[in-house]
């Protein structure tokens, strides 16, 4: 049996960090994977993610109400809007990650703070986001990790 056949035969459950509009998730979902939940800080990107991958039929009023839900309820619905370090500090998130038995953690932390094309500011908060990503990997203990520095 090829590795593609194994992938298709098993429904992979994954966590999407720095999900943006959902590029990683779109590819994973189209190959049969199942989103546990995603975390995105930008409200605009999160809205696109929601409408493309979680609730395509969501109305504008429902989206406004969704943004007011607490972290736990957002996580249960599939998308948490917030900074990943702040979200990780929520007690329900840490325990849920330990219990979910995720197969994959995927994400694209930004590199603007240390990129050769950027300012290379050692005090830029974005420089430590890759470590926040790895904190989630440690909590979730997935079988696989995909990280793309964007």
Backbone torsions as a table, in degrees:
resi	resn	phi	psi	omega
1	UNK	NA	129.3	-179.7
2	UNK	-72.2	160.9	178.6
3	UNK	-64.8	-30.3	176.3
4	UNK	-63.9	-41.0	178.8
5	UNK	-63.5	-39.6	178.3
6	UNK	-64.3	-43.9	178.5
7	UNK	-58.1	-47.3	-177.0
8	UNK	-69.8	-30.2	-177.5
9	UNK	-77.2	-22.7	-178.5
10	UNK	-111.7	130.7	177.4
11	UNK	-82.8	109.2	-179.1
12	UNK	-75.4	128.1	173.9
13	UNK	-101.5	133.1	-174.6
14	UNK	-138.3	161.2	174.7
15	UNK	-114.8	133.0	179.9
16	UNK	-112.8	113.1	178.7
17	UNK	-102.1	147.5	-174.9
18	UNK	52.5	48.5	-168.5
19	UNK	-66.0	-22.1	-177.7
20	UNK	56.7	-139.9	-179.9
21	UNK	-81.2	-9.0	174.0
22	UNK	110.8	25.3	-179.4
23	UNK	-57.8	-51.4	177.7
24	UNK	-59.4	-48.4	-176.7
25	UNK	-62.7	-38.9	179.3
26	UNK	-59.4	-45.6	178.5
27	UNK	-65.1	-43.2	-179.7
28	UNK	-65.3	-44.6	-179.9
29	UNK	-62.9	-39.1	-179.0
30	UNK	-69.1	-17.6	177.0
31	UNK	-99.2	7.5	174.3
32	UNK	101.6	-0.5	178.8
33	UNK	-73.2	160.5	-176.5
34	UNK	-123.5	123.4	179.4
35	UNK	-69.9	126.6	169.9
36	UNK	-79.1	-57.8	170.0
37	UNK	-169.0	165.6	179.9
38	UNK	-125.1	157.1	174.9
39	UNK	-128.5	128.1	177.9
40	UNK	-142.0	133.4	-177.8
41	UNK	-80.8	-38.2	-176.4
42	UNK	-76.0	123.9	178.6
43	UNK	-62.0	-37.9	-179.7
44	UNK	-67.5	-45.5	178.3
45	UNK	-64.9	-40.1	179.4
46	UNK	-61.9	-39.2	179.1
47	UNK	-63.0	-41.9	177.8
48	UNK	-63.6	-43.6	177.6
49	UNK	-57.8	-48.5	-178.4
50	UNK	-57.6	-49.9	-174.3
51	UNK	-73.5	-22.8	178.6
52	UNK	-91.0	-31.9	-169.2
53	UNK	-123.5	-25.2	-174.5
54	UNK	-107.7	-56.7	-177.1
55	UNK	-136.2	80.3	-180.0
56	UNK	-58.0	-25.4	-176.8
57	UNK	-92.2	7.4	-175.8
58	UNK	-66.1	130.1	178.3
59	UNK	-81.1	167.1	177.7
60	UNK	-60.7	-40.6	179.2
61	UNK	-65.9	-40.2	177.4
62	UNK	-64.3	-37.8	178.1
63	UNK	-64.0	-43.1	177.8
64	UNK	-59.7	-43.4	179.0
65	UNK	-67.5	-37.3	-179.6
66	UNK	-60.2	-40.7	-178.3
67	UNK	-62.4	-22.0	-179.5
68	UNK	-89.4	-8.5	179.5
69	UNK	-65.3	152.2	176.5
70	UNK	-73.4	166.7	-175.7
71	UNK	-55.6	-43.8	-177.8
72	UNK	-60.9	-45.9	-178.9
73	UNK	-67.9	-38.1	176.4
74	UNK	-63.8	-43.0	179.9
75	UNK	-60.4	-44.8	179.5
76	UNK	-64.0	-26.2	179.7
77	UNK	-86.2	-15.3	175.1
78	UNK	116.1	-10.8	-178.4
79	UNK	-147.9	123.8	176.3
80	UNK	-106.8	130.2	178.8
81	UNK	-100.7	111.4	179.9
82	UNK	165.0	171.4	177.0
83	UNK	-70.2	134.6	-173.6
84	UNK	-64.6	-31.5	177.7
85	UNK	-67.7	-41.6	177.9
86	UNK	-65.8	-43.5	179.5
87	UNK	-62.6	-42.8	179.3
88	UNK	-59.0	-31.4	179.9
89	UNK	-71.8	-13.9	178.8
90	UNK	-73.2	126.6	-173.9
91	UNK	-58.9	-36.2	-179.2
92	UNK	-67.1	-30.7	-178.1
93	UNK	-69.8	-48.8	-178.8
94	UNK	-59.2	-47.0	-179.3
95	UNK	-67.4	-37.4	178.8
96	UNK	-63.6	-42.3	-179.9
97	UNK	-62.1	-38.6	179.9
98	UNK	-67.9	-30.4	-176.3
99	UNK	-91.2	-18.8	-171.2
100	UNK	-70.8	-22.7	-176.4
101	UNK	54.0	57.8	-179.3
102	UNK	-74.1	145.4	176.6
103	UNK	-89.5	-27.4	-170.5
104	UNK	-147.7	138.8	166.8
105	UNK	-118.3	127.6	-177.1
106	UNK	-128.1	147.9	176.6
107	UNK	177.5	164.5	-179.5
108	UNK	-130.6	79.3	177.6
109	UNK	-63.8	146.8	-177.3
110	UNK	-71.9	154.7	179.9
111	UNK	-120.9	9.7	-174.0
112	UNK	-55.2	-32.7	-176.5
113	UNK	-69.3	-26.1	-177.2
114	UNK	-126.9	1.4	-179.6
115	UNK	-64.3	145.6	175.5
116	UNK	-61.8	-25.6	179.3
117	UNK	-83.7	-10.0	-176.5
118	UNK	-101.0	-162.5	-177.2
119	UNK	-83.4	-17.1	179.7
120	UNK	56.8	47.5	179.9
121	UNK	-85.0	115.5	-176.8
122	UNK	-66.3	-17.6	179.2
123	UNK	-93.6	2.1	-179.0
124	UNK	-68.2	123.9	-178.9
125	UNK	-56.2	-32.1	-178.4
126	UNK	-63.2	-20.1	178.3
127	UNK	-62.5	-27.9	-176.4
128	UNK	-95.6	-1.2	-176.5
129	UNK	-66.1	-28.8	176.0
130	UNK	-63.2	-33.6	177.7
131	UNK	-71.6	-35.8	174.8
132	UNK	-63.0	-40.8	176.0
133	UNK	-57.2	-46.8	-178.9
134	UNK	-66.7	-28.0	173.8
135	UNK	-61.6	-40.7	177.7
136	UNK	-65.9	-40.0	177.7
137	UNK	-59.9	-43.6	179.3
138	UNK	-63.4	-42.9	178.7
139	UNK	-65.4	-42.0	-173.9
140	UNK	-83.1	-25.9	-176.7
141	UNK	47.3	55.9	-178.4
142	UNK	-74.7	166.9	175.3
143	UNK	-75.1	-31.4	-175.9
144	UNK	-135.8	153.9	175.3
145	UNK	-135.7	134.0	172.0
146	UNK	-123.5	121.7	178.3
147	UNK	-129.5	131.2	175.7
148	UNK	-125.5	123.3	178.8
149	UNK	-82.8	115.4	-175.5
150	UNK	-113.9	NA	NA
